[in-house]
Each structure stands twice: as C-alpha cells, then as structure tokens.
Amino acid sequence: MAGESNVDLDRLQHAIQNTPIIDNHAHNLLRLPALKTADLLSATSEAEGEALQDHTSALPHFRAARQLRQLYGLPADADWDAILKKRQELLETDAAGLIKKCLEGTYTILVDDGLDGDFEPYSWHDQFTTTPCKRIVRIEAVAADILSGLHQNAKLPVGVAIADEAQVELAWATFIAAFEEAITAAIVDKDVVGFKSVICYRTGLSVEVGSDAEVAEAGLRSFRRHFLPHCVQTKFRVQSKGMNDALVISACKLIAEAARSEDITKPIQFHTGLGDNDIDLLDSNPAVMQPLISTFKDVLFVLLHSSYPYTREAGYLAMAYNNVFLDLGEVFPMVSRDGQEQIIRQALEITPTTKLLWSTDGHHFPETYFLANIQGRAVFEKVLCEYVEQGDLSVSQAIQAVEDIFFKNSNYLYSLDFTFPGTETLPILPSQSASTTIPPSPTTPAAPRALLRALDLTKKHQVKFVFVQWLDYNAQIRSRCLPISQFEKMIASGLGRLAISKGNLGTTPNDHMSAAANPVGSIYVEPDLQSFRLLQGNGPIKNAATVMARFTNEEGGALSECPRAVLGEIAKAFKQDHDIEFLVGFEVEITFCKRNGEDASDPFSPLDTNHAWGTFSDEQYTTSFALMTEIATALERISIPVEQFHSEAGAGQYEFVLPPLPIVQAVDTLIQTRQCIQQIAATHNLRATCHPMPFPGIGSAAHAHISLNSSTIDTRTISEHFISSILTHLPALCAITMPQPISYNRVVDDCWTGGTWVAWGTQNREVPLRRVTPNRWEIRCLDGTANMYLALSAMLAAGLSGVQQQMTLDMKDCTVNPSKLDEHEMKGLGIVTRMPRDFEEAITNFDADEELQALLGSEMSRIWREVKRAEQEMLNKKGERERRRWLIEIY
C-alpha cells in the first residue's frame, strides 16, 4: 500500500463521501404534477421514444434501480413497477422530503434554466441547497425568446416578406442588437455566473471564426435562407450554421471584453459529446473547437458532460489551454460503473485536477441528482484509493484533488467567493427530521449551513434590515427590527439572541397586562436562521428580511413557556422514542376586504362577490386573480412555493395551499406566508384577514394536513393511537384551535366545516378529523386566530399520550354526514360527544381537562389561560361592530 495506512485511507474515503458539492451544471426540476407523470426511465438514458423502452436491459438502469430501491426503502427484489409505485407514494405524501434527500450534500447548483417545459424556477431550488442557486444563461434560449418577441411585434419578416432584403437586414440587425444587449445585461447580473451554448445539438462544435464582416455576412445569409422560412413552425429554434456561429462568437466577444475592461469573468459552457439522437456524434467532438478556443484567449471554456466518448480529447484541451476546463458530469448515472471508472481515469491521464469540475447534469427528476452524486463519489473512491495504494498519489494529494474537483475549482472559476466549509464543520447528509426543529446554537455543527445561507441572502439581495419575529399567545406577530450590521454582529457573537421582558409573555394584543404578566426578569429571543427569508418587496420596505424566533432562558435552554420550542420538543420525542416524523401542510384561507371608510354602514366589504368555490369569473379575472397571482409570485420569490390557489366559497375568500414540511418549519412558513399576503393586500388598500367569519355565510378555517412518517415501522397502528387520544381531548383542544367566540359561528352541520360532533371519517369533510390516507389526517377544527405553534403542540401532546398508552381507536370510521344519522346509528359508530357549541363551553372543557394541561405544560397552559381571559374581558367591553372590526384588523 505504498506506506499508506488504513487510517489514512479512511481519511480519504471520508473526504470523498463528505466534501460538499458545487454542482456546476444542472437543470430545473419539474413541477410536482409533471414530476409525477414524466417517465423515470429517462433519468439514466438519453434515448427517446421506442428506443427508451429498450433501456430496461441496460447496465445503467439495473444499477440505478438497485440504488432507487435503497432510496425509497424497498426490498432488494422490488421490480420496476414497485419502484414507480413507491415513488408515487413518496411524491404524494412528502415530495419536499424526497427532494431534500436527493440533494443532500449539495452546497449550491449552477442552473441552466434554458429548457422548455413545466419546470420550477431556478431560485425555487434554494430551499434544498446550503446557499442559494445561481443561473447559467443558455444563449440559444435567449435568442429564441428575442426572435419570438420580434415576431409577436410584427418585426420579423415571414412569408413573402422574406423577399424584401432591406426588411430582412433590418430584422437581423435588430435581433443581433437585442441579443448583445441581453448578453451584456447577463454579464453584470449577480445571479448569473456563466453562459452555455448547445450549438453541439444544432450545427456542431466546429464554429467558423472569421472577421466581423464575414461572421455577420454568414449569419445574415443563414438567417434569410434557413431560419426565416420555417421559424414559426420550429418555434424560433436557431439551428442554421451561420446564425448559430454568429451567436457563439458574439457572446464570446462580449464575455472577453468584460474580462478585459471590467474584470468580470463569466465562463461559457458547451455541451459536448453525450446527447440524444438530435446530436451528430462526429460534430460533438470538442477537438474541433481549437480555433474558437485559440481565438478567444480571455474566455473561459467549460467542456460539459465529460465529452463522452471524447473524454481524452477534452482532457487534452484542458491540459493544453489555460482557458479550458473539463466537466465530469452526465456520465453519472448514464454510463455503467466500468465506463464511469474509465472516464475518470481518462480524465486524469494528463489533465490537472485543478482543471476538472463536478456536475450532476441533474434534470427533471430529483433522483438524477441523487444517482449522479452517489455514483460519482463511489467511482472517485475506487479510482483514487487505487492510485494511493499504487503510490501514484499521497492521501493528502488525493484529498486535495477531491476538494478541488467537488468544490474549489468551481468556486474559483465562477467567482462564487464561498469559504470552503470543510468536511467536519458541515456534515453531509444532515437529517431534516423533526429532531432538528429546536434549532442548534451557533456553536453546533448544523449551524453553519443556515448561517451561510442567511449571510449569502443578505449579501445577494443587499438586505439592510432584519425583522426578528415571534408569535405571542394570541397569534400576533411581535418583532424587533435590526439594521443588518447589528443583526450580523448578533449572530456572529455566538449568543445570537436579544433580551425582552418576561412580562411580554402575559400581555394581551393591546398590551394590557393579564394576571400572568410578570415584569420581573428577562427572556431571550433567539432567531432560527433556518427560517431566514426575504421580506416581500412589493411594498414600501425594500431590502429587508424576516426570521422566526423561539424563547430561551439565561443559559440558552428552550423556555417551557415557548409554544414554538415545545412543538419542536414534542416532535423530537416522537422521532427519538417512536421513529415518527411529522410533515404538515396548511391550507391558508384568507378573505380579502375593501376598506369603505369610517362613515360607511360597514367598514369592510368583500373584494369580489361574483364567485363561488373554484370559479374564475370575469370580475375575478380583472380584480382578484391579478392580486392572487401577484401574491403567488411574491411568495415564490421569497422561497415559499405555493402548490395551488383558488377561490373559496365565501365572498372575497381565497385559499393558498402550502406544501408539506417538517412541523416547526411548516408553521414558520405559514406565518411568513400570511404576512406576505397581508402586506401585499395592504399595498392595494385592502385588508386580508383570517377572521373566522368576517361576513355572513361561509367562514374561514386554517386546515392542517398532518402525516406520520417512518422509514422503519408501519405507521397505521400508531396513527390510530395518536388520533384516538386527540379525539378524547378534542372538546378541550378546541379552546386552543378555535380560540375566539366567533370561531364557533363557522362550525355548523351540512356546510363542509367539520360538523358539530366529535368524530373521524375517511374523506369525510363533515367531521373535525378527516382521514386522507392511513397515515395522513386533516385537522378541520382549526382557524386562523389560533397560535399555530400552540395548537399543534396541544394536538401532538395529546397524540403522544395516546401512542405511549397504545390507546385503541374504538370510534369507528364515519363515512356519512353525522347530522344525517339517528341516535342509534351514531352510538353504533361511537359518536356520542358534541363539539363545543361556543367558546365558553370550550374553555370550560379546557379548564376541566387537567391531563391535557399537564401534557402541554402546566405553566404554558396557565399563562395562555390568563392571557385569553384578559383578552376576552377586553373584547366583551366592545360593541359587536367594534369587536368585529378589531378582530378583522388583528387577524
């Protein structure tokens, strides 16, 4: 072994398996509906159509199938149909969790977002990487967009107009000017770190370099003869020789000029080698690029996809030219194990390791990232360990090569300016489970990941202020706003928190002190950087961010009176003791209200009235949906993906559906979602309210979908223990989940609002607990006036007691509307208890349920009860009109 010990090889293996990855070339993932229907076979093959079906007998497919079984937790004998079925289940129940698992270990992704299709935007992927993703601009996609725009504006001669040479020349000049303007803008765009050309697919890599006049003449001729006659039919795809060459040369000139005059270096990537049947294999050999590479010495060229099967030729170019780099992507997982090993060996034959880059070419499916990374690490481990054993490399040299290829080379080449996090302080494959919902202190290993993300966001978006936020017992957002310099100083200090009076725990929404308010002593507000996200920028406040926080004591321990911390602790107990992890998805119901002025008979009126559930009327098109799409766009910009939105049954009422997330993260996201919605509505002089019934008729809820998930046990039995205990305590739980008297006006029979009986049923919306699947439940007795951390803490605390006691679910599945059953039929199902008819009954039930108070924590239960008593005393002094207005404004 050339003197290398097993311990030394262990160090190398650790580095290979744990070095974080800068994925220097990949593509957007499909949106969830398309992700469910696209053919997963294409994840490991460039074949299309009938040829793709033959791929089921290829080595890359067999290897990927084995690894996907492991990813999905399937037995070794599961066939392809079983794999696809399990994948569908995971996408239905926890798509975000699957994506996180597939992208674990990815520091950032440089996303070529030039593909057409139903894809997520590049910034959407930020939630799955350590630092926000960056863009690679595909020049041919830029060209196609410009040409399409010219055609829409009748500035592109088609048909008989092609015969008008002057018109054609004007169109060409207009197009080239617009193209160069777009490339120039991308060069100075901080989110863009490079460019890409797919000329390999269009006319081949042999770009004819000549004088400016020669290139322009060839481009114009190609534009007239080959592009214009068929441009509409081909959807403005540029695939004519002179024109494609002109685009590449124009882009290279602008990139070179920026490098010389402005010291801005942005590489240009070229698809080389491996591709589908669109490609001319002979023209995909990067060796033909020598004239282009020699001409543009100030341009950094990246040869993508290992240039397979021309890896040696590409390696030669990377060795011979200081401006050429070789990417080692796509062959993982498209090529067999032996083939991959040969490709890496060929790449290392003469190419310096400082000229090699890693990528997955991940595309469409998150599994492509997963397969590429695990296969790539495995091949590097075999090849480099052999070189060490044979004495060709020392362990230190091999580790340096790994760090360079996986991280440092791309970091340098694309001017990303990251600090290499190492393999100890930033562990790969972190758990996203509920056990991490109590955020670590800044000194723990998991902290740098969230810290780096927050710092990168502040730098990228020039954040000037950060709102550190928490939810009081009455579900009101409280905050401290810090200038960015003070926020960075605070989180860098190692303490990462600020002090407030302990009395704040016991105040009402109008800052009156309840009997629980104790002004003596301090508690500490500790921001959880995992919830750090931008504040929407549609209003007057720009360049700001928000972060949710928990309460801690002097020693830094979680405060038992903090609902957010308690929720995390209960979720942690489920994970540690029962291997259960929760995912929660919220339905955000909002009523949008016009403000009518002080003198109006009603200070509020619905934004629209000509709608019902799921409608899209003309009135909605011109008013409501313009606002809803503005909101959805703003949410996406701050990394809150909305799965769908639609009108609800109530006047002015709309629903936004959030994806399932780990339980504390889900509530954080819910709060920041509502905040974004209400702020944008305010910019339109509207009030967006979660009031349970702002207008007569259908009310607004805050339904929560809760799933119990485990990779080691069948969750069906535990789910029944869990729900049985919740049903037992439900009359008392309602005081917390529906904590206003008006909440009970919403809950009636025959209106799909959960009904008036303590019951559960499969796909039954007339019961408070709807079973969606064996491990997923919808909580329907929940509205927007509840502190959601507290409400879910109470639900989980009750459920945990049931799991610990193994309570049997004696109540039967109610598959009909309980209100249509007679007394005998209801008793047969075990339905014998009514839901509270009003808040007074609910609070009486809570006071009597000492077990629930103990499960939740006696001190937190006491404080909440006192605050609620003081709040209701305050509200009872108001007239009905004033009370309604106050609640609409508060919630």
ABEGO torsion letter per residue (X at the ends): XGGBBAAAAAAAAAAAAABBBBBABBBBBBBAAAAAABBAAAAABABBEAAAAAAAABAAAAAAAAAAAAAAGBBAABBAAAAAAAAAAAAAABAAAAAAAAABGBABBBBBAABBEBBBBAAAAAAABABBBBBBBBAAAAAAAAAAAAAAAGABBBEAAAABAAAAAAAAAAAAAAAAAAAAAAAABAABABBBBAAAAAAEABBBBBBAAAAAAAAAAAAAAAAAAAAAAAGGBBABAAAAAAAAAAAAAAAAAAAAAAGBBBBBBBBBEBBBAABBAAAABAAAAAAAAAABAABBBBBBGGGOAAAAAAAAAAAABAABBBBABGAOAABBAAAAAAAAAAAAAABBAAABBBBAGBBGBAAAAAAAAAAAAAAAAAAAAAAAAAGABBAAAAAAAAAAAAAAAAAAAAGAGBBBAEAAABBBGBBABAAAABBBBAABAAAAAAAAAAAAAAAAAGBABBBBBBBBAAGBBBBBBBBAAAAAAAAAAGAGBBBBBAAAAABBAAGBBBAABBABEBBBBBBBAAABBBBBAABABBGBBBBBBBBBBAAGBBBAABAAAAAAAAAAAAAAAAGBBBBBBBBBBBBBBBBAEAABABABBBABABBBBGBBBAAAAAAAAAAAAAAAAAAAAAGBBBABBBBBABBGBBBBBBBBBBAAAAAAAAAAAAAAAAAAAAAAGBBBBABABABBEBBBBBBBBBBBBBAABBAAAAAAAAAAAAAAAAAAAAAAABABAAAAAABBBGAGAGEABBBBBBGBAABABBBABAABBBBABBBAABBAAAAAAAAAAAAAAAAAAGBBBABBBBABBAAABBAAAAAAAGBABBBBABAAAAAAAAAABAAAAAAAEAAAAAAAAAAAAAAAAAAAABBAAAAAAAAAAAX
